[in-house]
Amino acid sequence: MNKPVLVALALCQALPAHAGNDDRLAQLLSLSLTELMAQEVTISTHTRHALAKAPAVVSVITAEDIQATGATNLAEVLEGVPGIHVRASQFANRPLIHFRGANASQTLLMVNGAAMKDLMWGFGIFWKGLPASMIERIEIIRGPGSALYGADAGAGAINVITRTAGKIEGTEAGARAGSYDTGAAWLRHGGTWNGFDLGLTAELSSTNGYRPFIAEDGQTSRDQTYGTAVSYAPGHAGFGWRNSDIRLSAARDNWRLYADYTRHSDLEIGLTGAGVLDPTTQADDSRYNLDLLYDNERFGRDWGLSAELRYARLGYTSGNGFQERPPGYVDASGLYPDGVINRMRAAERRLNFETSGLYRGLDRHAIRLGIGHVWQDLYSVEQIVSATTAPGTPVDVTDTPNAFAPEMMRRIGYLFAQDIWSLSDTWELTAGARYDHYSDFGATLNPRLALVWQGNDTFTGKLMYGQAFRAPSYQELYSLTSLALPNPDLKPERSRTWDLSLTYAATKDLQVGVDLFHFAQSDLIAIAGTPGQFQNTGDHTIRGVELDVRWQAAKALRIAGNYTWRSLDDSSYRTYAVPDREAYLRADWAFLPRWNWNLQANWVGERPRPPGDSRAAVAAYTLVDTTLRYAPGNRWEFAASVRNLLDADAREYTNRAIPDDLPLPGRNVYAEIRYRFD
């Protein structure tokens, strides 16, 4: 049995038990559709707003939603949101989150309001998501978020709110085991001490990972060219890894303190960015976060005050890899007896201070003004690579211009303003803008407007406009790699979005939402020219419709679904890995007391190939997942899940290095147990 499972079982025996009187599954269908729309969110304005009147296209996923589906990771949760496609990358099987057909770099991911993106690799070079056991709720904006959050929220923003002090009641432990020798154990505890609310969440997990069969890889064609036979293909890509996630929190009055630690270790990348099988790399990354937050809605007579001080430190190493090419590799420089090895290590630290005030002294207005500063420092960059002058000889290029990134700091200063104006009892106008100044490429200003009409309890209409940007990454600005030459003169990518969102409650048990959007991108950063260099190139426009339906078919049965259609223009800047059409269907049925059955079907349409790629389009697929959950009392809870129930042959888009694309996991199963101590 997996070590994490044994840890959880030991915890269940060691901790004292207390009586409880809650029905463990009652909450899974407890909220009516009306109550769901009345939930308050903050992601759309930095101010509490009812979901129905939020001046953005907002989705909310609760812990109860996640628990019912049996999802184990954030990446599994997001696939059910309209307009979102979560794609498995060939490199380390990283989940890439795409909003509305845009590249994943246009997605901003936050945890408790802190941006997760790093200077070089986006979400992190080995990012794997977030354990579901840590999540209290997820708030999602489909559309621009730069007027609130700055860079990278061009197509959408996600804020994961974790279980923290004051939100955790009592103690709960759980364990999970399943296919691919996967195991996990977690513990949650909440309590009080000397007037402080305290919270702890911890999860340890490990998996050997599914091991997709790769018939041909990025080395196969080079073997044919040079008459060698060194490719590891046909063979299996390894995607195993271990994870540790520990989060401590404390709260008192208007203050909150978060201290988080996450680490991935023994991480197999499976395939390099060039699509070459790599059985060597055992990578490692870690992240520390320390956040101090203050929020007082009654700081003064007409003022509320918020402030935050955040520190993060992250580091990564490729260990004894990356093995970019296998032993015996040959190119124009000669023979590489040990292959092409690229060992990399770096660390980054980030300090962010922000303060804002909310003024309500004007009738029907809520005006928020804020200022902030970010320091991001890339340091401890080390690299050893195989030389081309003496093929196969390791060369230390640390502290030279040939290292994969420079050690340098990026500073960002910003100002933002927003006014929520209640024009009448039925009309509300939100207007705002944010100004960001970057030390390495200059300034950008991004406004937003939203007009919301809610004439009655059955219909809400929203018309919205917003601008957003993505800052060039260090890889694009400064990193000299085999992929492309850097360009320190890059400008940010920009976008403009129009949304028309309509929500109609046909009955108290049936709700329909439709969103029409126009998303225009400009100054897109792509590799162009000879030799290839990162450049601001052309424009790309995406238009689409997102349809969302929720139906309370019976007291114990809820059905929900959504459909997304996108019209992506034929420019060479479209993201070919994302489908034009997607659909999702979910049913939750409490068919007996203390029993709940969840069924999900996710259909992903075909994905075309770019010009010059003669392969047929990647075929559409449907993945069906199901979870059965049983709570015999107020303490114990059991669940069993089957993923890809029909064992569909589903594949993710890859470039021509892997002709048959990346196979997704076949049918896999796991069982879960939870115990509540009080």
C-alpha positions in Angstrom: 0.0 0.0 0.0 1.2 3.5 -0.7 3.0 5.4 2.1 0.5 8.4 2.1 -2.4 6.0 2.6 -0.7 4.4 5.6 -0.1 7.8 7.0 -3.8 8.7 6.8 -4.9 5.4 8.4 -2.5 6.0 11.2 -3.9 9.5 11.8 -7.4 8.1 11.9 -6.4 5.8 14.7 -4.4 8.4 16.6 -6.7 11.3 16.8 -9.7 11.4 19.2 -13.2 11.1 17.9 -16.1 13.4 18.7 -19.8 13.1 18.1 -21.3 15.1 15.2 -24.8 15.5 13.9 -24.3 16.7 10.4 -25.4 14.7 7.4 -22.1 14.2 5.5 -23.7 14.4 2.0 -26.6 16.8 2.7 -24.7 19.8 1.3 -24.0 18.4 -2.1 -27.5 19.4 -3.3 -28.4 21.8 -0.5 -28.3 25.2 -2.4 -31.2 26.1 -4.8 -30.4 27.7 -8.1 -31.6 31.0 -6.7 -29.2 30.6 -3.7 -26.4 29.8 -6.0 -26.8 33.0 -7.9 -27.0 35.0 -4.7 -23.5 33.8 -3.6 -21.1 36.7 -3.1 -17.9 36.9 -5.1 -15.0 39.3 -5.0 -13.0 38.4 -8.1 -14.9 40.7 -10.4 -14.5 43.9 -8.5 -12.3 43.4 -5.4 -15.6 44.1 -3.6 -18.3 41.7 -2.5 -20.9 41.3 -5.1 -23.8 38.9 -5.7 -22.9 36.4 -8.5 -25.9 37.4 -10.5 -25.0 41.1 -10.6 -21.2 40.7 -10.8 -19.9 43.0 -13.6 -18.1 40.1 -15.4 -18.8 36.6 -16.7 -18.1 34.8 -13.4 -18.3 31.1 -12.5 -18.1 29.8 -9.0 -17.1 26.2 -8.0 -17.6 25.2 -4.3 -15.9 22.6 -2.3 -19.2 20.6 -2.3 -19.2 20.7 -6.2 -15.6 19.3 -6.2 -16.3 16.7 -3.6 -19.3 15.3 -5.5 -17.4 14.8 -8.7 -14.5 13.1 -7.0 -12.0 15.5 -8.6 -8.5 15.2 -7.0 -6.9 18.2 -8.6 -7.7 21.7 -9.8 -7.0 20.7 -13.4 -9.8 18.1 -13.2 -12.3 20.7 -11.8 -11.8 23.4 -14.4 -12.7 21.3 -17.5 -16.4 21.6 -16.6 -16.4 25.4 -16.8 -17.8 26.9 -20.1 -15.1 28.3 -22.4 -12.2 26.5 -20.6 -10.1 23.7 -22.1 -7.5 22.1 -19.9 -4.8 20.5 -22.2 -2.1 18.0 -21.1 1.3 19.1 -22.3 3.8 16.6 -23.6 6.5 18.2 -21.4 6.0 16.7 -17.9 2.3 16.3 -18.6 1.7 19.8 -17.3 -2.0 21.0 -17.4 -2.3 24.1 -19.6 -5.5 26.1 -19.0 -6.9 27.7 -22.1 -9.7 30.3 -22.0 -11.9 30.9 -25.1 -9.4 29.4 -27.6 -6.5 31.6 -26.5 -3.0 30.4 -25.6 -2.6 29.3 -22.0 -0.2 32.3 -21.5 -3.4 34.5 -21.5 -4.6 32.9 -18.3 -4.0 34.4 -14.9 -4.0 31.9 -12.0 -4.1 33.1 -8.4 -4.2 31.4 -5.1 -5.9 33.5 -2.4 -5.3 36.5 -4.6 -1.5 35.8 -5.2 -0.5 35.4 -8.8 1.2 32.0 -9.5 3.1 33.0 -12.6 6.9 33.1 -12.6 9.3 35.1 -14.7 10.4 32.2 -17.0 7.8 29.5 -17.3 4.3 30.8 -16.7 2.6 28.8 -13.9 6.0 27.1 -13.1 8.1 24.8 -15.1 6.7 21.6 -13.4 3.3 23.0 -12.4 0.8 20.2 -11.6 -2.2 22.1 -10.4 -3.4 22.1 -6.8 -4.8 19.3 -4.6 -8.6 19.4 -4.4 -8.5 18.8 -0.6 -7.1 22.3 -0.2 -9.8 24.1 -2.1 -12.7 26.0 -0.4 -14.0 27.6 -3.6 -12.9 28.8 -7.0 -13.9 32.1 -8.6 -13.4 32.4 -12.3 -13.6 35.4 -14.7 -14.2 34.4 -18.4 -12.8 37.5 -20.0 -10.3 40.3 -19.4 -9.0 40.9 -15.9 -6.0 43.3 -16.3 -8.0 46.3 -15.1 -8.1 44.5 -11.7 -5.1 42.2 -11.6 -2.5 43.4 -14.2 -0.6 41.2 -16.5 -1.6 37.8 -18.0 -5.4 38.0 -17.5 -6.2 38.6 -21.2 -8.6 35.7 -21.7 -9.5 34.8 -18.1 -8.6 34.8 -14.5 -8.9 32.1 -11.8 -8.7 32.7 -8.0 -8.4 29.6 -6.0 -9.5 30.2 -2.4 -8.0 27.6 -0.1 -9.4 26.3 3.2 -7.9 28.6 5.8 -8.4 29.8 9.4 -12.0 30.4 10.3 -13.2 28.3 7.3 -12.2 24.9 8.6 -14.4 23.3 11.2 -12.9 20.6 13.3 -10.6 17.9 12.0 -10.8 15.7 9.0 -8.4 13.1 7.5 -8.6 11.3 4.3 -6.8 8.8 2.0 -7.0 7.8 -1.6 -5.5 4.9 -3.6 -5.9 3.9 -7.2 -4.5 3.2 -10.7 -0.9 3.9 -11.7 0.1 3.1 -8.1 -1.4 6.4 -7.0 -1.8 7.3 -3.3 -2.6 10.4 -1.3 -3.3 11.3 2.3 -4.5 14.6 3.7 -5.4 16.3 6.9 -7.4 19.4 7.7 -7.8 21.0 11.1 -9.4 24.2 12.3 -9.6 25.7 15.8 -8.9 28.7 18.0 -6.1 29.7 20.3 -5.8 32.8 22.4 -8.3 34.7 20.2 -6.8 33.5 16.9 -8.5 31.3 14.4 -6.0 28.7 13.2 -6.0 26.5 10.2 -3.9 23.6 8.8 -4.2 21.7 5.6 -1.7 19.1 4.5 -1.5 16.6 1.7 1.1 14.1 0.6 0.7 12.2 -2.6 2.6 10.1 -5.1 2.0 8.4 -8.4 3.9 6.4 -11.0 1.7 8.2 -13.5 0.1 6.8 -16.6 2.8 5.8 -19.1 1.5 6.5 -22.7 3.0 4.5 -25.5 4.9 6.6 -28.0 5.5 4.9 -31.3 7.6 7.6 -32.8 9.2 10.6 -31.1 11.2 13.7 -32.0 14.4 11.6 -32.4 12.9 9.0 -34.8 13.1 11.1 -37.9 16.7 12.2 -37.1 17.6 8.5 -36.9 16.3 8.0 -40.4 18.3 11.1 -41.6 21.7 10.1 -40.0 21.3 6.3 -40.2 21.3 5.8 -36.4 19.0 3.9 -34.2 19.2 5.6 -30.8 15.6 6.8 -30.2 13.9 5.4 -27.1 10.8 5.1 -29.3 8.8 3.0 -29.5 8.5 3.2 -25.8 6.5 4.6 -22.9 6.7 8.2 -21.5 7.1 8.3 -17.7 5.0 10.9 -15.8 5.5 9.9 -12.2 5.9 12.4 -9.4 5.6 13.1 -5.7 3.8 16.1 -4.1 3.8 17.8 -0.7 1.4 20.6 0.1 1.3 22.1 3.6 -0.6 25.3 4.4 -0.9 27.1 7.7 -3.1 30.1 8.4 -4.1 32.4 11.3 -6.8 35.1 11.5 -7.9 37.6 14.0 -10.3 40.5 13.6 -9.3 42.1 10.3 -5.9 40.4 9.9 -5.0 37.1 8.1 -1.7 35.3 7.8 -1.0 32.6 5.3 2.2 30.4 5.2 2.3 27.9 2.3 4.8 25.3 1.2 4.5 23.1 -1.9 7.0 20.8 -3.5 7.2 18.3 -6.4 10.0 15.8 -6.3 11.1 12.7 -8.3 9.3 14.2 -11.2 9.6 12.5 -14.6 9.1 14.8 -17.6 8.4 11.9 -20.0 9.0 14.0 -23.2 11.2 17.0 -23.8 9.8 20.1 -25.4 11.2 18.8 -28.7 9.1 15.6 -28.3 12.0 13.3 -27.4 11.5 10.5 -24.9 13.5 11.3 -21.8 13.8 8.4 -19.2 16.6 10.2 -17.3 15.2 13.4 -15.7 14.2 13.4 -12.1 13.2 17.0 -11.5 12.3 18.9 -8.4 10.6 22.2 -7.6 9.4 24.0 -4.6 7.5 27.2 -3.6 7.2 29.1 -0.3 4.5 31.8 0.2 4.1 34.1 3.2 1.2 36.5 3.0 -0.1 39.1 5.5 -3.5 40.6 4.7 -5.6 43.3 6.3 -9.2 44.0 5.3 -11.5 46.4 7.3 -14.7 47.5 5.6 -15.3 50.0 8.4 -11.9 51.6 8.7 -13.3 55.1 8.7 -16.7 56.8 8.5 -17.0 56.3 4.8 -13.9 54.3 4.1 -12.9 50.7 4.0 -9.2 49.8 3.9 -7.4 46.8 2.4 -3.6 46.0 2.4 -1.4 43.1 1.6 2.2 42.2 1.9 3.2 39.0 0.1 6.5 37.2 -0.3 7.2 34.1 -2.4 10.3 32.1 -3.1 10.4 29.4 -5.8 13.1 27.2 -7.1 13.5 24.4 -9.6 16.2 21.9 -10.8 16.2 19.4 -13.6 18.4 17.1 -11.5 20.4 14.8 -13.7 18.5 15.8 -16.9 17.2 17.1 -19.1 18.3 14.5 -21.7 17.4 16.5 -24.8 18.8 13.8 -27.1 19.6 10.2 -26.3 23.1 8.6 -26.1 24.5 8.1 -29.6 22.9 11.2 -31.0 24.5 12.6 -34.1 24.3 16.0 -35.8 26.4 18.2 -38.0 28.8 18.7 -35.0 29.5 15.0 -34.6 28.7 12.2 -32.2 27.4 12.7 -28.7 28.2 9.4 -26.9 26.2 10.4 -23.7 23.5 12.3 -25.6 22.7 16.0 -25.2 22.3 16.8 -21.6 21.0 20.2 -20.3 21.1 20.5 -16.5 19.3 23.6 -15.2 18.7 25.2 -11.9 17.3 28.6 -10.8 15.4 30.4 -8.1 13.1 33.4 -8.0 11.8 35.6 -5.2 8.8 37.9 -5.3 7.8 40.7 -3.0 4.4 42.5 -3.5 2.9 45.3 -1.5 -0.6 46.7 -2.3 -3.1 48.9 -0.5 -6.5 50.2 -1.5 -9.3 52.2 -0.1 -13.1 51.8 -0.7 -15.0 55.1 -0.4 -18.8 55.0 0.0 -19.3 58.7 0.9 -21.1 59.5 -2.4 -24.7 58.3 -2.7 -25.0 55.2 -5.0 -21.2 55.0 -5.5 -18.5 52.6 -4.3 -15.1 54.0 -5.3 -12.0 51.9 -4.9 -8.5 53.5 -5.3 -5.3 51.4 -5.0 -1.6 51.4 -5.4 1.0 48.6 -5.4 4.5 47.6 -6.2 6.1 44.2 -7.2 9.7 43.1 -7.1 10.5 39.9 -9.0 14.1 38.7 -8.8 15.5 35.7 -10.8 18.7 34.5 -9.2 20.9 31.4 -8.7 20.8 30.6 -12.4 23.0 27.6 -13.1 23.4 25.5 -16.3 25.6 22.7 -17.6 25.1 21.7 -21.2 26.7 19.4 -23.7 29.1 21.3 -25.9 28.9 21.4 -29.7 32.6 22.2 -30.2 33.5 19.0 -28.4 30.2 17.0 -28.7 29.1 15.4 -25.5 31.5 17.3 -23.2 29.7 19.0 -20.3 30.3 22.7 -20.2 29.3 25.0 -17.3 27.8 28.1 -18.8 26.7 29.6 -15.4 27.4 33.4 -15.2 27.9 33.6 -18.9 25.8 35.1 -21.7 25.0 31.6 -22.9 23.1 30.6 -19.7 19.4 30.0 -20.3 18.4 33.2 -18.4 20.0 36.3 -16.9 20.0 37.0 -13.2 18.0 40.2 -13.0 15.1 41.9 -11.3 11.8 43.1 -12.8 10.0 45.9 -10.9 6.3 46.7 -11.5 4.5 49.8 -10.1 0.8 50.1 -10.5 -2.3 52.2 -9.8 -5.9 51.3 -10.1 -9.3 53.0 -9.7 -12.8 51.7 -9.9 -16.3 53.1 -9.4 -19.4 50.9 -8.9 -22.3 53.3 -9.6 -25.9 52.2 -8.9 -27.7 54.2 -11.5 -31.1 53.0 -10.2 -32.5 50.0 -8.5 -32.2 48.0 -11.7 -29.1 49.4 -13.4 -25.5 49.4 -12.3 -22.4 50.7 -14.0 -18.8 49.7 -13.2 -15.9 51.6 -14.6 -12.3 51.2 -13.8 -8.7 51.2 -15.1 -5.3 50.1 -14.0 -1.9 51.6 -15.0 1.2 49.3 -14.8 4.8 50.4 -15.3 7.4 47.7 -15.9 11.1 48.3 -15.5 12.0 46.3 -18.6 9.5 47.3 -21.3 7.5 50.3 -20.2 3.9 51.2 -19.3 0.4 50.0 -20.2 -3.1 51.3 -19.3 -6.1 48.9 -19.3 -9.7 50.1 -18.8 -12.9 48.3 -18.3 -16.7 49.1 -18.4 -19.7 47.0 -17.4 -23.4 47.8 -17.5 -25.6 45.4 -15.6 -29.4 45.3 -15.7 -31.5 43.2 -13.3 -35.1 44.2 -13.7 -36.5 41.2 -11.7 -35.5 37.9 -10.2 -35.7 36.1 -13.5 -33.6 38.0 -16.0 -30.1 39.7 -15.8 -28.3 41.3 -18.7 -24.7 42.5 -18.8 -22.8 44.4 -21.5 -19.0 44.6 -20.9 -15.8 45.9 -22.4 -12.3 45.4 -21.3 -8.7 45.7 -22.3 -5.8 43.4 -21.1 -2.2 42.6 -21.7 0.4 39.9 -21.3 3.9 40.9 -20.3 6.8 39.3 -22.3 8.4 36.5 -20.3 12.1 36.3 -19.5 12.3 33.4 -21.9 11.1 35.7 -24.7 13.1 38.7 -23.7 16.4 37.3 -22.6 16.7 33.5 -22.9 19.1 32.1 -25.6 17.9 28.6 -26.3 17.7 26.2 -29.2 14.0 27.2 -29.6 14.6 30.8 -30.6 16.6 33.9 -30.1 15.4 36.3 -27.4 14.3 39.9 -28.2 14.7 42.5 -25.4 12.7 45.0 -27.5 9.4 43.1 -27.2 6.2 44.9 -26.4 3.4 43.3 -24.4 0.6 41.3 -26.1 -2.7 43.2 -26.0 -6.4 42.3 -26.2 -9.8 43.9 -26.4 -13.0 42.0 -25.4 -16.7 42.7 -25.7 -19.2 40.5 -23.8 -23.0 40.3 -23.9 -24.2 38.1 -21.1 -27.8 37.1 -20.5 -29.2 35.0 -17.6 -32.8 33.8 -17.5 -34.5 31.8 -14.8 -37.3 30.2 -16.7 -38.6 28.7 -13.4 -37.2 28.4 -9.9 -35.7 25.1 -11.0 -34.4 25.9 -14.5 -31.8 28.5 -15.3 -30.2 29.4 -18.7 -27.2 31.6 -19.3 -25.7 32.6 -22.6 -22.6 34.7 -23.3 -21.6 36.2 -26.6 -18.0 37.4 -26.8 -15.6 39.1 -29.2 -11.9 38.7 -28.2 -9.4 40.5 -30.4 -5.6 40.0 -29.7 -2.8 42.2 -31.1 1.0 42.3 -31.0 1.1 38.6 -30.4 4.5 37.3 -29.6 5.6 34.4 -31.8 8.8 33.0 -33.4 9.5 34.6 -36.7 12.3 35.2 -39.2 15.5 33.3 -39.9 17.1 32.5 -37.6 13.9 32.3 -35.5 13.4 35.1 -32.9 10.6 36.1 -30.6 8.8 39.0 -32.2 5.6 41.0 -31.9 3.8 39.7 -35.0 0.2 39.8 -36.0 -3.4 39.9 -34.7 -5.9 37.2 -34.0 -9.7 37.4 -33.3 -11.9 34.9 -31.6 -15.7 35.1 -31.5 -17.9 32.7 -29.6 -20.9 31.7 -27.7 -21.0 30.0 -24.3 -24.3 28.4 -23.2 -24.8 27.2 -19.7 -27.9 25.4 -18.4 -28.8 24.2 -14.8 -31.9 22.2 -14.0 -33.2 21.0 -10.6 -35.1 18.1 -12.1 -36.2 16.8 -8.8 -35.4 17.4 -5.1 -32.6 14.8 -5.2 -31.5 15.3 -8.9 -29.7 18.1 -10.5 -28.5 18.2 -14.1 -26.2 20.8 -15.5 -24.4 21.3 -18.8 -22.7 23.8 -21.1 -21.7 24.1 -24.7 -19.0 26.3 -26.2 -18.7 27.3 -29.9 -15.8 29.5 -31.1 -15.1 31.0 -34.5 -11.3 31.2 -34.7 -9.9 33.1 -37.7 -7.5 31.4 -40.0 -4.5 33.4 -39.1 -1.3 31.6 -38.3 -1.5 32.8 -34.7 -4.5 30.7 -33.7 -3.9 28.0 -31.0 -4.3 24.8 -32.9 -4.3 22.7 -29.8 -7.7 24.1 -28.7 -11.0 22.8 -30.3 -13.6 25.1 -31.8 -16.4 23.2 -30.0 -16.8 21.7 -26.6 -19.7 20.3 -24.5 -20.1 19.2 -20.9 -22.9 17.4 -19.1 -23.2 16.6 -15.4 -25.8 14.9 -13.2 -25.9 14.6 -9.4 -28.4 12.2 -7.9 -28.9 11.6 -4.2 -30.8 8.4 -4.9 -30.9 7.1 -1.4 -30.3 8.7 2.0 -26.5 9.1 2.5 -25.8 8.1 -1.1 -24.8 10.4 -4.0 -24.0 9.4 -7.6 -22.2 11.8 -9.9 -21.9 11.3 -13.7 -19.9 13.6 -16.0 -19.4 13.6 -19.8 -16.9 15.9 -21.4 -16.8 16.2 -25.2 -13.9 17.9 -26.9 -14.2 18.6 -30.7 -11.6 17.9 -33.3 -8.5 20.1 -33.5 -7.2 21.1 -37.0 -3.6 21.1 -38.0 -1.6 24.2 -38.9 -0.6 25.0 -42.5 2.1 22.6 -43.7 1.1 19.8 -41.4 -0.5 17.1 -43.6 -1.8 14.9 -40.7 -5.5 14.5 -40.3 -7.2 16.7 -37.6 -7.0 15.3 -34.1 -10.1 13.4 -33.6 -12.9 14.5 -31.2 -13.3 12.5 -28.0 -15.7 12.0 -25.1 -14.5 11.3 -21.6 -17.1 9.9 -19.1 -16.3 10.0 -15.4 -18.4 8.7 -12.5 -18.2 8.8 -8.7 -20.3 7.0 -6.1 -20.2 8.5 -2.6 -21.6 7.0 0.6 -21.7 8.4 4.2 -23.0 5.8 6.7 -22.8 8.2 9.6 -21.6 11.6 10.5 -17.9 10.7 10.7 -17.1 8.2 7.9 -17.4 8.8 4.2 -16.4 6.5 1.3 -16.2 7.1 -2.4 -15.2 5.2 -5.6 -14.5 6.8 -8.9 -13.9 5.7 -12.5 -12.2 8.0 -14.9 -12.6 7.5 -18.6 -15.3 5.0 -17.9 -15.7 3.9 -21.5 -11.9 3.6 -22.0 -12.0 6.1 -25.0 -8.9 6.5 -27.1 -8.5 10.2 -26.4 -5.4 12.1 -27.7 -4.0 15.6 -27.1 -2.6 17.7 -29.9 1.2 17.7 -30.4 3.5 18.9 -33.1 4.9 16.7 -35.8 7.6 15.4 -33.5 5.0 12.9 -32.2 3.0 11.9 -35.2 0.3 10.0 -33.3 -0.2 12.8 -30.7 -0.2 12.3 -27.0 -2.5 9.5 -25.7 -4.5 10.5 -22.6 -5.1 8.0 -19.7 -7.3 5.1 -20.4 -9.8 3.8 -17.9 -8.6 4.2 -14.3 -10.1 3.9 -10.9 -9.5 4.9 -7.3 -11.2 4.6 -3.9 -11.3 7.3 -1.2 -12.0 7.3 2.5 -12.6 10.3 4.9 -13.1 10.6 8.6 -14.3 13.5 10.6 -13.2 13.7 14.2 -15.6 16.3 15.5 
